[in-house]
Amino acid sequence: MLHGQYELLSEAVWGSGLMMGGWSLGGVGGRCCLGVTIFCLWLSIRHCHLLSESNHLQHKVRMLWKENRQLLEEQIALEECSKESKRLCKEGSLKTNDLCTKQQQVGCINHEEQVAVMSNLKHSQA
């Protein structure tokens, strides 16, 4: 990948007939100097690109940390709500059971009273 980018940059410079300081860079020495210049330019461009990418990734990491912290806070709040709901359900269930037991006891007493009254009625009619 890096080699391909170097080739594109090299072609752009060589193809344009680059002149440096008014001197044509011809011959072996010129090509070598120009090659180093092109490579340095490519490194500079690549460095800027990597810095930009690094900054973007750092920003993304900060956003993800913030989101993670918010989700953890929400999870803790939901767990507390769940515990409170379970406690309230248990209390409600106990109260309901107590009321049912009392009603059954009252119902048994009323039933026994009704049986006694009916029995007395039968005896008095006979």
N, C-alpha and C positions, 0 to 999 in steps of 0.2 A: 504494500500500500504506500509506504513512504517513498519507495523507489519510483513509483508511478507519478507521485506528486512532484518529485524532483525532476523527472523527465519533462513534465508539462511546463514547469517553470523554466527549465533549461531551454526548451524549444522556443518559448515566448521571448526569452532574452536573445538567443542566437538568431532567431528568425527576424527580429526587429533591427538587427545591425547595431546593437548597443554601442554607444561611444561613451567613454568615461573621461572626463576632464579634457575633452577635445581630442583625445588620442584614440585612434582605432585600436582595439585589442586584438590584433592579429598575431599569428604565429603561436608557437607552443607556450611561451611564457604568458602571453595574453589569455590564451584559453585556460591555462591553469589558474591564473588570477581570477578570471571571470567565473570559472567553475567554483572556486572557493567563495566568491562573492554571492553567487547564486545559492550555494548551499547555506551560507550564513543568513541570507534573506529567507530562504525556506525555513530554517530553524527558528528565526524570529517570528515568522507567520505561524508556524506550528506551536511555538511557545505561547503566543497570544491566544490561539485557539484553545490550547489546553488550560490556560488560566481561566478563560471564559467558562469552559466546561466545568472546571473545578469549582468556580464560584457558584455556578448553577446547581451543582450537586450539593454543595454546602448549604445553599438556601433550601433545597429540597429536604435535606436531612433535618434542618431546623424546623421546617414545617411538619415533618413526620413526627419529630420528638414532641412538638406542641400538640399535635393531634393525638398521639399516644397518651400524653399526660391527661388530656381532656377525657379520653375514653376510660382511663383508669379511674379518674374522679367520678365519672358517670357510673362505672361498674360498682364502686364502693357505695355510692348513694343508692343504687338499685338493690344491692345486697342488704343494706340497712332497712330499706323499705320492705323487702321480702321478709326479713326477720320480724319487723313490726306487724306485718300482715299476718304472719303465722301465729304470732302471740295473740293478736286480736281474735283470730279465728278460733284458737284454742279456748280463750276466755268465753267467747260466744257459745261455743259448743258445750262447755261446762255449764253455763247458765241455762242453755236450752235443755240439757239433760236434767238439771235440777228442777226446772219447771215441769217437765214431762213426768218426772217421778212424783212431784207434789200433786199434779193433776190425776195421775193414776191412783194415788193414795186417796184423794178426795173422791174420785170416781168409785173406788172400792167401798168407801164408807157410804156413799150415796146409794150404791147398789145394795149393800147390806141393809140399809134403812128401808129401801123400797121392798126388799124381800120380807123384812119384818112387818112392814105395814100391810103388805098383801096377805101375809100369813094371818095377821090379826083380823083382816077383813073376812077372810075365809072362815075363820073360827067364829067370828061374831055372826056371820050369816047362817052358819050351820046350826 
